[in-house]
Amino acid sequence: MRKESETFLRNLVETPSPSGFEQAAQEVWKSYVSKYTHEVRKDVHGNCIAVLNPKGSPRVMLAGHVDEIGFMVHYIDKDGYIYFSAIGGHDPGIISGQRLVVSGDKGPILGVVGKKAVHLTTPEERKKTAQIDQMWLDIGAGTKAEAEKKVAVGDPITYAVGYENLMGDMVVSRAFDDKVGCFAVAEALRIASRRKLKAAVYGVSTVQEELGLRGARTSTFDVDPKVGLAIDVTFASDHPDMDRKKVGEVKLGSGPVVSVGANINPMVGKMLMKIAGEAKIPYQLEGAPRATGTDANPMQISRGGVATGLISVPNRYMHTPVEVVSLKDLENTAKLLAEFICRVDDKIDFIP
């Protein structure tokens, strides 16, 4: 992967952006895509929309959501301990003992999720998983007044971990769901900016996906595309404890995953597979028998309907602080997106 591209990916994932608080990450995304597009704007919802070849036809939309799961400060007790609520879906079993960072108007402040020492717990307590409303964040304050000098009710919180390289082309970070989708959209715009396009391409870094696919709903209505591709992550099944009979076979390093099913326009799905074969881009298939929990869902049913496709990046350990993806998969996802948008024109009929 290009050094500049990986630096952009690192900066994107390390910028906190829990749902409802995405704007710092949007500035990172905007700064990158503005070098390769004709126009970049933000809407009232917070979506960031970059346009390539604005006078082209038809309109094509690419969407990856920039928001991540996180927490929010909702109470500070008299001793300065902070209680928090979840933003998005978490496994409570992995939160205790973690380092978290509060990113409010008063600047970032590090804290730890406290937990009674194992020596002091009973056998019954050890069998139970503490729920989020039973956890507290310790920032080292001694009183409520001292804590409130640094933290306020409503401040967002994220895991205090960042981007690291593993062996080979594997990388780990929190928030690859779905910063890698935003990354792939930006990279596709960069690649396509060097090619001749017939379509007008709208790359969108959407917000509030983790709260109900909200940003994709408003941005798709705004853009009004003829065809759209959502880019998200999907469950890799190439690690222990995964039942491939239930989730299918998806491997890291084997290419982007093309979805097939009710949420997918058949013509778009076939076109993606044909392009991947012609361009020698490895890909995998995933069955989606119902509406997906991705931006493809609201995109498909916006206005009079949009011919929609879904491309996913294989991801291990989703919604944990240690999500793992392959850089090779990211590169091939961006290439597939770029090839697709470069081949769309008004002659293509997407009616099944």
Secondary structure, 3 states (H helix, E strand, C coil): CCHHHHHHHHHHHHCCCECCCCHHHHHHHHHHHCCCCCEEEECCCCCEEEEECCCCCCEEEEEEECCECEEEEEEECCCCCEEEEEECCCCHHHCCCCEEEEEECCEEEEEEECCCCHHHCCHHHHHCCCCHHHCCEECCCCCHHHHHCCCCCCCEEEECCCCEECCCCEEEECCHHHHHHHHHHHHHHHHHCCCCCCCEEEEEEECCHHHCCHHHHHHHHHHCCCEEEEEEEEECCCCCCCCHHHHCCCCCCCCCEEEEECCCCHHHHHHHHHHHHHCCCCCEEEEECCCCCCCHHHHHCCCCCCEEEEEEEEEECCCCCCEEEEHHHHHHHHHHHHHHHHHCCCCCCCCC
